[in-house]
Amino acid sequence: MKKNLFKNLMIAFGLATMPSLAVAQEEILIGVAGPITGPVAAFGEQMRRGAEMAVADINARGGVLGKKLRLVIGDDVCDPRQAVAVANDMVKRGVVFVAGHFCSSSSIPASAVYAAEGVLQITPSSTNVVLTDDAAKKGWTTVMRTCGRDDKQGDFAGKWLAKNFANANVAILHDKSAYGKGLADETKKNMNAAGLREKMFEAYNANERDFSALISKMKRDRITVVYVGGYHNDIGLLARQAAEQGLKINIIGGDALNSSDFWAISGPAGAGTRFSDASSALNLPAAKPVVDKFRSQGYEPEGYTLSTYAAIQSWAAGVTKANSFDGKKVAAALRGMNVDTVIGTLGWDAKGDLKNPTYAWFIWKDGKFTQE
């Protein structure tokens, strides 16, 4: 009778389905944060897929330090204010590690929340130099990446532009975001240093629907090469509208063009579009089991899928080395080791940046991109 009374009281207060305290203590909460919804939700989907697979694989091997992981998903819509709200929610829920955020404009403000609470943040995609440079200046050690920085990618792209388009009329465009402007600025700086000056340097609004005015300016200046710091949705629309308005241009961009949604927007006008990104990991022996598993589920692990998986792999390796879930201790352990991941062997410098990022060119053709 007393047992049934207790059970009824539990149901009445909504506690009957809650995990026991003992079970809850055995779970470690980690997070993935990015644009699950919004204009660049394709990248949030990549991150979510990579994180879910990593957690499932780690749990299948017994977890980390004998504890199973549970994933918390945060949707920041690539908006700085929402990113701070997501970060605060992660902290409130007791998350000890976050793979994210996606956009630099989200990762930068969110990093202050995580740093204050000692939560390790490893972004698979935020490339703006301010993220780790400012963290280092403030003495924060809990900000890291599994991707390169804008200055490294801009060096790669800028020198290539100067070498291959020495006599061309080049336009450099950006969407005013921390990612887009940061990459455009670094590419411009390196291109100029290599001897080529742009004919046009212009900004546009993210999620623009009509590029006619910008296309008219490019026609006026006889632009033949356009480097764009921005996201795939805007660049795809720019490519399509330029073709429709009779402007023939070579479009070149950064890693945010690595989504199949680009071609869905640009159509055949996207053919020949080139972008820089980390060398593809899809064919690495270390990635094969994971890639095969994704493909068996009907999903192609493009873009940031594997770099998100690698962020969680890295964190787990750091926890094991530190024998602790403490964010600062894990970050310190990672800085003193190399980690074998699905995207290769990773090592970090004092700022939390990758020591030796490598870049390659990828070219869009017939709805797919391939590494050059």
C-alpha positions in Angstrom: 0.0 0.0 0.0 2.7 2.4 1.0 4.7 1.5 -2.1 1.7 2.2 -4.4 1.1 5.5 -2.6 4.7 6.6 -3.1 4.4 5.6 -6.8 1.2 7.6 -7.2 2.8 10.6 -5.6 5.7 10.3 -8.0 3.4 10.2 -11.0 1.4 13.2 -9.7 4.5 15.3 -9.4 5.8 14.2 -12.8 8.8 12.4 -11.4 8.0 8.8 -12.3 9.8 9.0 -15.6 12.9 10.9 -14.4 16.2 9.0 -14.2 17.4 8.0 -10.8 20.1 10.1 -9.3 22.5 7.2 -9.6 21.8 6.9 -13.3 22.1 10.6 -13.8 25.5 10.7 -12.1 26.8 8.1 -14.5 26.0 10.3 -17.6 28.2 13.0 -18.8 26.5 15.8 -20.8 28.3 17.3 -23.8 26.9 19.7 -26.3 26.9 20.5 -30.0 25.9 24.1 -30.9 25.2 25.6 -34.3 22.6 26.7 -36.8 20.1 23.8 -36.5 17.5 26.1 -38.1 17.8 29.3 -40.3 19.5 30.2 -43.6 22.6 28.1 -43.0 20.9 25.1 -41.3 22.7 22.8 -43.7 25.8 23.2 -41.6 24.0 22.7 -38.3 22.8 19.4 -39.8 26.4 18.4 -40.6 27.4 19.2 -37.0 24.5 17.4 -35.4 25.1 14.2 -37.5 28.8 14.2 -36.7 28.2 14.7 -33.0 25.5 12.1 -32.7 27.7 9.5 -34.5 30.7 10.3 -32.3 28.7 10.0 -29.1 27.2 6.7 -30.3 30.6 5.3 -31.2 32.2 6.4 -27.9 29.3 5.0 -25.9 29.5 1.7 -27.8 33.1 1.4 -26.6 32.2 1.9 -23.0 32.1 5.7 -22.8 34.8 8.0 -21.4 36.4 7.1 -18.0 33.7 4.5 -17.7 30.8 7.0 -18.1 28.4 7.2 -21.0 27.8 10.4 -22.8 24.5 12.2 -23.5 24.4 14.8 -26.2 22.7 18.2 -25.8 21.9 20.1 -29.0 21.8 23.9 -29.1 20.4 25.9 -31.9 21.9 29.4 -32.2 20.6 30.1 -35.8 24.0 31.6 -36.4 22.9 34.6 -34.4 25.3 36.1 -31.8 22.6 36.9 -29.2 21.1 33.5 -29.5 24.5 31.9 -29.2 25.0 33.5 -25.8 21.6 32.2 -24.7 22.5 28.7 -26.0 25.8 28.9 -24.1 24.2 29.9 -20.9 21.7 27.1 -21.3 24.5 24.6 -21.8 26.2 25.8 -18.7 23.0 25.7 -16.7 22.3 22.1 -17.7 25.8 21.0 -16.6 27.4 20.4 -20.0 31.2 19.9 -19.6 32.2 20.3 -23.2 30.8 21.9 -26.4 31.6 21.1 -30.0 30.7 24.5 -31.6 29.6 26.9 -32.4 29.5 27.0 -36.2 29.7 30.7 -37.1 32.6 32.8 -35.8 30.1 35.5 -34.9 28.5 33.0 -32.6 31.6 31.3 -31.2 33.2 34.6 -30.2 30.5 35.8 -27.8 29.7 32.3 -26.6 33.3 31.6 -25.7 33.1 34.2 -22.9 30.3 32.2 -21.3 32.2 28.9 -21.5 35.5 30.4 -20.4 33.9 31.9 -17.3 32.5 28.4 -16.3 35.6 26.4 -17.4 33.7 24.6 -20.1 36.0 23.4 -23.0 34.8 24.7 -26.4 36.2 23.1 -29.6 34.8 24.6 -32.7 34.9 22.5 -35.9 34.3 25.5 -38.2 34.8 29.0 -36.7 37.9 30.4 -38.4 38.0 34.1 -37.4 41.4 34.9 -35.8 39.8 36.9 -33.0 38.3 33.8 -31.4 41.6 32.4 -30.2 43.7 35.5 -30.3 41.4 37.3 -27.8 41.1 34.2 -25.7 44.9 34.0 -25.4 45.1 37.7 -24.4 42.6 37.2 -21.7 44.2 34.1 -20.4 41.4 31.7 -21.4 42.6 28.2 -22.3 39.3 26.6 -23.0 38.9 27.8 -26.6 40.2 25.5 -29.3 39.5 24.4 -33.0 39.6 21.4 -35.3 39.7 23.8 -38.3 42.2 26.4 -39.5 42.2 30.2 -39.1 41.3 32.9 -41.6 44.9 34.2 -41.8 46.1 30.7 -42.9 43.3 30.2 -45.4 43.6 33.8 -46.6 47.3 33.3 -47.2 46.6 30.2 -49.2 43.9 31.9 -51.3 45.4 35.4 -51.6 48.8 34.2 -53.0 47.0 31.8 -55.4 44.8 34.7 -56.7 47.8 36.9 -57.3 49.6 34.1 -59.2 46.7 32.9 -61.3 44.9 36.2 -62.1 47.8 38.7 -62.2 46.1 40.8 -65.0 42.5 40.3 -64.1 40.0 42.7 -62.7 39.3 41.2 -59.3 36.4 42.0 -56.9 36.5 41.0 -53.3 33.1 40.8 -51.6 32.0 39.9 -48.1 28.8 39.6 -46.1 29.9 41.7 -43.1 29.9 38.7 -40.8 32.9 37.8 -38.6 33.6 34.9 -40.8 33.0 36.5 -44.2 34.7 39.8 -43.6 37.5 38.1 -41.7 38.3 35.8 -44.5 37.9 38.5 -47.2 40.2 40.8 -45.3 42.9 38.2 -44.9 42.7 37.1 -48.5 42.9 40.8 -49.7 45.9 41.4 -47.5 47.8 38.4 -48.8 46.8 39.0 -52.4 47.9 42.6 -52.2 51.2 41.6 -50.6 51.8 39.2 -53.5 51.4 42.1 -56.0 47.7 42.1 -57.1 45.3 44.8 -56.1 41.6 44.4 -56.3 39.4 46.6 -58.6 36.5 46.5 -56.2 36.1 45.8 -52.5 32.4 45.7 -51.5 30.1 44.4 -48.8 26.6 43.0 -49.1 23.9 42.0 -46.6 23.8 38.4 -45.5 20.6 36.7 -46.9 20.4 39.2 -49.7 17.7 38.4 -52.2 18.6 40.7 -55.1 22.2 41.2 -56.2 21.4 43.3 -59.2 23.0 46.5 -58.0 26.2 44.7 -57.1 26.2 42.9 -60.5 25.8 46.2 -62.3 28.8 47.6 -60.5 30.9 44.5 -61.4 29.8 45.0 -65.1 30.8 48.6 -64.9 34.3 47.7 -63.6 34.6 44.8 -66.0 35.1 42.3 -63.2 36.1 38.8 -64.3 37.1 37.2 -61.0 35.2 37.5 -57.7 36.4 36.3 -54.4 33.6 36.1 -51.8 33.8 35.8 -48.1 30.4 34.5 -47.1 28.1 31.6 -47.0 26.9 29.2 -49.6 23.3 30.4 -49.8 24.3 34.0 -50.8 27.1 32.9 -53.1 24.8 30.4 -54.9 22.2 33.2 -55.5 24.9 35.6 -56.7 26.2 33.0 -59.2 22.7 32.4 -60.5 21.7 36.0 -60.8 25.0 37.0 -62.4 24.5 34.3 -65.1 20.9 35.5 -65.7 22.1 39.1 -66.1 24.9 38.1 -68.5 27.9 38.6 -66.3 30.5 35.9 -66.8 32.7 35.7 -63.7 35.0 33.2 -62.0 33.6 32.8 -58.4 36.0 31.8 -55.7 35.3 31.5 -52.0 36.1 29.8 -48.7 35.1 26.7 -46.8 31.5 27.7 -46.3 30.8 26.6 -49.9 31.2 23.0 -48.9 27.5 22.2 -48.8 25.4 20.5 -51.5 22.8 23.2 -50.9 25.1 25.6 -52.9 24.3 23.8 -56.1 20.6 23.5 -55.2 20.6 27.4 -55.2 23.0 28.2 -58.0 22.1 25.4 -60.4 24.4 25.1 -63.5 25.6 28.7 -62.9 27.6 27.3 -60.0 29.8 25.2 -62.4 33.5 26.1 -62.0 33.0 27.8 -58.7 36.1 27.1 -56.6 36.6 27.2 -52.8 39.4 26.5 -50.4 39.0 24.1 -47.4 40.9 21.7 -45.4 42.1 18.8 -47.5 39.4 16.2 -47.7 39.4 13.5 -45.0 36.8 11.3 -46.7 39.5 8.9 -48.1 41.7 8.7 -45.0 42.0 5.2 -43.6 41.1 6.5 -40.2 37.9 7.9 -41.5 36.8 4.9 -43.6 34.7 3.1 -40.9 32.9 6.2 -40.0 32.3 7.4 -43.5 31.1 3.9 -44.5 28.7 3.9 -41.6 27.3 7.3 -42.6 26.9 6.2 -46.2 25.1 3.0 -45.1 22.6 5.3 -43.5 22.1 7.2 -46.8 24.0 10.3 -45.6 27.1 11.8 -47.2 29.4 13.2 -44.4 30.3 16.4 -46.2 31.4 19.7 -44.8 31.8 19.8 -41.1 30.5 16.4 -40.3 33.9 14.8 -39.7 35.5 17.8 -38.1 32.7 17.8 -35.5 33.2 14.1 -35.0 36.9 14.9 -34.6 36.2 17.6 -32.0 34.5 15.1 -29.8 37.2 12.5 -30.4 39.8 15.0 -29.4 37.9 16.0 -26.2 37.5 12.3 -25.2 41.2 11.7 -25.7 42.0 14.8 -23.6 39.7 13.6 -20.8 41.4 10.2 -20.8 44.9 11.8 -20.7 43.9 14.2 -18.0 41.8 11.6 -16.1 39.4 14.4 -15.5 36.3 16.1 -17.1 37.5 19.5 -15.9 37.7 21.7 -19.0 40.9 23.5 -18.1 42.7 20.2 -17.3 41.4 18.6 -20.6 42.6 21.7 -22.6 46.0 21.5 -21.0 46.3 17.8 -21.8 45.3 18.4 -25.4 48.0 21.0 -25.9 50.6 18.5 -24.8 49.6 15.7 -27.1 48.7 14.6 -30.6 45.3 13.0 -31.3 44.5 10.6 -34.0 41.1 11.5 -35.4 38.9 10.9 -38.5 40.4 14.0 -40.1 44.0 13.1 -39.3 46.4 13.5 -36.5 45.8 16.8 -34.7 48.0 18.9 -32.5 47.4 22.4 -31.0 49.5 25.4 -30.2 49.3 27.5 -27.0 46.3 29.4 -28.3 44.3 26.3 -29.1 44.8 26.6 -32.9 45.8 23.6 -35.1 49.6 23.6 -35.6 49.7 22.5 -39.2 46.4 23.1 -41.1 46.5 22.1 -44.7 44.3 23.5 -47.5 43.2 22.4 -50.9 41.0 23.7 -53.7 37.6 22.2 -54.5 35.7 22.8 -57.7 31.9 22.5 -58.3 30.7 20.6 -61.3 27.5 18.8 -62.1 26.1 19.2 -58.7 29.2 17.9 -56.8 32.5 19.3 -55.7 35.8 17.5 -56.0 39.2 18.2 -54.6 41.6 19.6 -57.2 
